[in-house]
Amino acid sequence: MSLKNQGMYGHAIDRRAFLRWLGWGGGMACLAACGTSSTPAGKGQKVIVTFWTPGGGGDFCTGLDAIARDFEQHYPSIAIAETQCGTGEQEFNEVLLARIAAGTPPDATVLWTSPAALAARGSLLPLDALMQQAHYAQAENWPPAVLASCQFAGKTYGLPVTAGSCGLWYNRDMFEHKGIPAGRDDFPRSWDELRRLSKEFTVWKGDTLQVAGFIPWHAVEDLATWSASNGSQLYDAAHRQYTIDAEPNVAMMEYAVDWLNQEYKGDFARVTRSGNWEGYEIEGRQPAFIDQRQAMFLTYSWNMGLKIFAQSASTWNIARLPVGPGGTQSVAGYWPNWLALPKGSRHVEQAFAWLDYMSGVGVQTWFRNFPDLPANLKVPRDLLPTALVDGKGKAFAQDIMNFFRDQLDSATPMWDSPVQDFATDQIRRALEQIMHKVATPRVALGEAQKACQGALDKVLQAGA
């Protein structure tokens, strides 16, 4: 879940890259140059809470500071220090963990790494008791599968302040041109139906893919969702067991390879050379979806803030993911931003008050600036991305955002492993091997399973 995960197998579009693309990725402040330690409050003085975010820069962090000023109007005894926006050239998690070990962490932080992973290492404070007395952050105010990404060993270590959910984005104009029903309820309900529909659009000119229907699951961040839609999972949090090479997952990737062979000349490299099939600009190439060269792809709710989509001349819609041969119901995936209290936070109650406010009130301003979906159920549902309203009208924007909010109710548990980042890299490697025919699905997934379970066991043994 970091920028290193972008590229051919990254998803369209990681919010970390999105922040930079929107011009919110200004220079990160140097950690050593900033006064980031908490300031003890004297008699009659405000408690100063320090707050970090892994990056974003520019207007993103300026926006967080503006939210902090609003918070201080409601909590006059608390001051939020200027947001520490990234750690310069240093890797954020390394710096954060070093400061936790030294006993000088920030009071509160945004995380782009699963709270479960840091909690398993004893690096975060449990929030359950604080959540019981919260205005917004009570456990019942979060979609269960989304809150599960913050839980480890029966305790909650983070708040999923935003959780962009996913759906299948499709071009209505391309559907209607071929006389294919284009209503959301008309969209394929099964993988087989999706595959047949995809062939209606795919066009090759020699070795160049001119138009694509749907390119099967090749993005590592989406694989847990596709696995769940086929009745399986990649990680079983309840039993702390990876299931990457379970038979339904092997079958899932064999299905993708067969699809690749039948529709895409069995050559994924040839596909990627032919165009930009993701939802963001790559090396000067705008998305094929905008050029009417792609009928469908999986995307996340934050793309609703991109003017190239919101104000595109073509008409489009969003549909739920179809169900695999081993599945029974449509599911959704999501990508969160988490809020947490590092172990050693000096002002726990005040820092949690800030996170609670951010969960229900501050996130509304966050959303207006950058439409990453608020996960808390007490946030009004009529919040809409300005770009989408301007481009497609309020009624359409409300329908689309209602869809994405409803998707969180059917979200599958994910991002809940103590070795999440390591596993993401291992599964990415397996996908590369599978899609480029370096290894069979069974072999590649088996190697990833062995590596991930081994790493998990080491972390759990160390914690025990």
C-alpha positions, -999 to 999 in steps of 0.1 A, spaced: 0 0 0 27 24 -9 38 42 -40 63 14 -47 33 -7 -55 24 14 -86 32 5 -121 20 -23 -144 4 -42 -116 -7 -12 -95 -43 -2 -94 -61 27 -110 -55 47 -90 -37 46 -57 -48 76 -36 -11 82 -28 -4 87 -65 -37 105 -69 -27 132 -43 4 139 -63 -15 139 -96 -40 165 -84 -11 188 -74 -14 179 -37 20 162 -37 42 192 -29 75 188 -12 74 169 21 87 186 52 120 173 66 113 156 99 145 168 115 136 204 108 102 203 125 93 205 161 72 173 162 74 163 198 43 169 220 44 199 242 34 193 278 7 217 290 13 239 320 -14 253 342 -39 272 320 -21 262 288 -34 243 259 -24 207 253 -6 206 220 -12 174 200 12 164 173 -1 148 141 17 131 112 6 119 78 28 97 55 27 122 27 4 140 4 20 174 8 7 207 -6 -30 214 -3 -37 180 13 -18 188 44 -28 224 43 -64 211 43 -57 190 74 -44 220 92 -76 239 83 -96 211 98 -75 213 129 -83 250 133 -120 241 131 -115 214 157 -98 239 181 -130 260 180 -149 231 196 -120 220 219 -104 253 231 -81 234 256 -65 215 227 -42 227 199 -32 206 170 3 213 158 10 219 121 7 186 103 40 167 98 35 159 62 58 129 54 93 123 65 114 137 36 136 112 20 132 88 48 106 59 47 76 69 68 71 36 86 107 33 95 108 68 110 75 62 129 86 29 143 120 44 153 103 72 172 79 48 188 108 27 200 126 58 213 95 69 232 90 101 211 62 93 187 36 118 174 4 118 194 -17 107 164 -10 97 129 -26 88 95 -15 54 84 -11 39 49 -1 6 63 -26 -17 80 -31 -10 117 -31 -48 122 5 -50 109 17 -23 134 -5 -36 162 10 -71 159 44 -55 167 31 -37 197 34 -3 181 -1 11 185 -25 18 213 -58 -1 215 -88 23 210 -118 2 222 -123 19 256 -120 53 240 -144 44 212 -171 35 236 -173 71 247 -168 87 213 -192 110 194 -185 94 160 -160 66 164 -181 40 182 -177 6 168 -212 4 155 -206 34 133 -182 16 110 -190 -10 83 -178 -42 100 -156 -54 72 -139 -21 70 -133 -18 108 -119 -53 107 -88 -39 89 -80 -22 122 -84 -52 145 -59 -77 158 -62 -102 187 -97 -90 196 -88 -53 199 -92 -23 177 -60 -2 168 -72 23 142 -101 41 127 -108 37 89 -115 74 84 -120 70 46 -125 38 26 -128 42 -11 -150 13 -24 -148 -2 -58 -171 -11 -87 -169 -19 -124 -169 13 -145 -184 9 -179 -189 31 -210 -226 34 -217 -220 49 -251 -199 19 -263 -227 -4 -250 -255 14 -267 -235 17 -300 -235 -21 -301 -272 -24 -290 -262 -39 -256 -285 -29 -227 -266 -4 -206 -285 -2 -173 -268 -11 -141 -292 -39 -136 -284 -53 -170 -247 -57 -162 -233 -93 -161 -239 -112 -129 -213 -139 -134 -177 -141 -146 -188 -161 -176 -213 -134 -186 -186 -107 -182 -162 -126 -203 -187 -131 -231 -195 -94 -229 -159 -84 -230 -154 -102 -263 -180 -80 -279 -157 -50 -276 -121 -64 -279 -104 -55 -312 -69 -63 -323 -50 -48 -353 -21 -71 -358 -2 -73 -325 -18 -41 -312 -48 -42 -289 -70 -14 -303 -100 -17 -280 -104 -38 -248 -135 -51 -232 -124 -61 -197 -89 -72 -188 -91 -98 -161 -77 -94 -126 -41 -84 -128 -39 -57 -101 -26 -71 -68 -47 -47 -46 -79 -61 -62 -71 -98 -59 -87 -102 -24 -119 -89 -39 -119 -112 -69 -110 -141 -45 -140 -133 -23 -163 -131 -53 -152 -167 -61 -161 -178 -26 -126 -178 -12 -101 -154 5 -64 -148 6 -60 -145 43 -81 -159 72 -77 -134 100 -98 -155 125 -73 -184 122 -43 -163 113 -37 -184 82 -29 -175 46 -50 -193 20 -34 -179 -12 -30 -213 -29 -65 -226 -19 -82 -244 -48 -107 -216 -56 -78 -191 -59 -58 -215 -82 -90 -218 -103 -95 -181 -103 -60 -175 -118 -64 -204 -142 -96 -187 -154 -77 -154 -159 -50 -172 -179 -75 -189 -201 -93 -156 -207 -59 -140 -215 -53 -168 -240 -87 -166 -257 -92 -129 -259 -58 -113 -255 -35 -135 -276 -20 -150 -245 4 -122 -241 0 -97 -212 31 -77 -222 16 -71 -256 -16 -59 -239 2 -34 -217 23 -21 -247 -9 -14 -266 -23 13 -243 -30 27 -209 -57 4 -194 -56 20 -160 -76 49 -146 -49 75 -145 -23 90 -168 8 69 -173 39 84 -190 18 110 -208 -8 85 -220 -44 92 -208 -66 63 -199 -79 43 -228 -114 45 -212 -114 83 -220 -104 75 -256 -133 52 -261 -108 23 -263 -119 4 -232 -154 -6 -223 -150 -17 -186 -125 -17 -158 -125 -19 -120 -121 14 -103 -125 31 -69 -147 59 -57 -119 85 -55 -118 86 -93 -151 105 -91 -130 135 -83 -111 134 -116 -123 160 -141 -112 138 -170 -139 113 -160 -165 136 -143 -165 160 -173 -159 135 -201 -182 138 -231 -191 101 -229 -217 87 -206 -208 60 -181 -220 41 -151 -209 19 -123 -219 -17 -116 -213 -43 -89 -187 -70 -95 -200 -103 -110 -198 -136 -91 -173 -163 -98 -181 -200 -103 -173 -207 -67 -191 -176 -53 -226 -170 -41 -229 -132 -39 -214 -100 -52 -188 -84 -30 -168 -52 -30 -133 -42 -21 -120 -10 -6 -89 10 2 -87 29 35 -68 57 51 -65 49 88 -61 70 119 -42 57 149 -25 65 182 11 53 184 23 36 215 39 63 237 14 90 227 17 117 254 -18 131 251 -40 101 245 -74 115 253 -68 147 235 -54 130 205 -83 106 203 -107 135 205 -90 148 174 -93 115 156 -130 112 167 -137 147 153 -118 138 121 -140 107 117 -173 124 117 -168 161 110 -133 168 96 -136 140 70 -164 160 54 -140 188 45 -114 162 35 -140 147 12 -149 180 -4 -112 186 -13 -105 150 -22 -134 126 -27 -121 97 -7 -152 81 7 -159 87 45 -164 54 61 -182 65 93 -219 58 91 -228 91 108 -214 112 80 -243 126 59 -248 107 26 -256 138 6 -219 148 4 -210 149 -33 -178 155 -52 -179 189 -68 -163 178 -100 -189 151 -105 -218 174 -97 -204 200 -122 -198 175 -149 -228 151 -146 -254 168 -125 -265 164 -89 -289 136 -94 -263 114 -112 -236 123 -86 -259 113 -58 -268 80 -74 -231 72 -80 -220 80 -45 -249 61 -30 -237 31 -50 -202 34 -36 -215 38 0 -237 8 -4 -206 -11 -16 -190 -7 18 -219 -28 32 -209 -57 11 -171 -52 14 -150 -83 20 -125 -82 49 -91 -72 37 -59 -53 47 -61 -72 80 -28 -92 80 1 -85 104 24 -89 73 2 -70 49 28 -51 30 51 -82 27 22 -103 14 12 -76 -11 47 -78 -26 47 -116 -27 13 -118 -43 23 -92 -68 53 -113 -78 30 -143 -82 7 -123 -104 36 -112 -126 47 -148 -130 12 -160 -138 3 -133 -163 36 -135 -181 35 -173 -181 67 -176 -160 49 -200 -136 16 -218 -135 -10 -204 -111 -6 -234 -87 32 -230 -85 32 -192 -82 5 -191 -56 21 -219 -37 53 -200 -35 35 -169 -23 16 -189 3 48 -204 17 65 -171 19 36 -152 35 27 -179 60 64 -181 70 66 -144 75 34 -143 95 44 -171 118 77 -153 126 58 -121 135 33 -140 156 60 -159 174 79 -128 181 48 -111 195 40 -141 217 
